[in-house]
Amino acid sequence: MPKRRPLEAFIYLVNIDSLHVNETLSILKLYVINSNQVWCADLREDADPYIPEFKLVKLNSDGPEWETGIYVDVIIEIKNKLTTESYYLIARHQYIKRVE
């Protein structure tokens, strides 16, 4: 019987022109929508010291036990630490793949 594992999420906020991501921005929350189910997750920093400055990376490894090979909508909440404003970005039709 295969081992059941929760979903893992790796979130990348990438500056399109490869410039440094402003340090006033922070990714706070992740929302993954699978039909009528929503996974809401707190995120933590990636410990990889080799992440380039044009990427802001967060992760979570305690997700639901959904099937892989499906498409979901992903929303992240971004906060500006200076203005305290929050913004939401959505990426629709994101593929969840199985990682061995």
N, C-alpha and C positions, 0 to 999 in steps of 0.2 A: 504494500500500500504506500503511495507517495506521501511524503511529509508535507503537511499543510503549513504554509507560511503566510503571514499577513503581507499586504502590499507595501511596497516602499516607494517613496516619492523623492525625486531629486529635482529641485527647482532652480532654474538658471534665469536670472535677469541679466540680459546681455546688452551692453551699449552697442548699437548697430555700427558705429564708426570706430569701434575698438578703442575709444577713449575711456578713461577712468570713470567708473560708476560713482556718482556723487555719494560721499559718506553720510550725507544727511538722510538718505533713503534706506529703509529697512523693510524686509518682507516679514509680515507678522503672521499671517494665517494662510492656510490652504483649504480650498473647498473643491471636492471632486464630485461631480454629479453623474450618477449611473442610473438612468431612467428615473425612478422615483426614490432612489436612495442617495443620500449625501454624506460624504466623509468630510468632516471638519477636523483639521489637524493643526496643532501648534508645530512650529518648525524650529530646528536647531542649526547652528553653524556647522559647516563642513570643516573638518580638521585638516584638510589637505593644504599644505603650505605653498603648493605650486599653482594655485588658482590665479589666473591672470587678473589684473586690475580692472579689466573691462567686463568682468563677470561677478555678479553677486550670487552666491550659491547657498541654498538652505536644503535641509532634508528632514524626512520623517520615515521611520521604519516600523511603525506600529499601526498600519492601516487595516482595513477589513480584509476578510478572506474572500475576495471576489475572484471570479474566473479571469484568466488572461485571454488575450485575443479579442478584446472588446474595445469599443470606443466610448470615451467619456468626455465631458466638458470640465475644464479645469479653470478655477478662478483663484487668483492670489490677491491678498490685501497688502498694499504697500503704504507705508506711513512716512511722511516727511517729518523728521525729528525737530526741525526748526519751526515749522508752521503748525505742526500737529495735525495737518490735514491727512486724510486717508484717501487712497485711490484704489480702484479695482481693475485688474486686467483679466480678460478671459481668453482662453485658447480653446476653441471648440474642436470636437472630433479628434481627440488625442488617443492614440493607440496604446493600450496596456499590453506590454509584451512580457513573456516569461523569460527570466534570466536564470540560467543554470549555473 
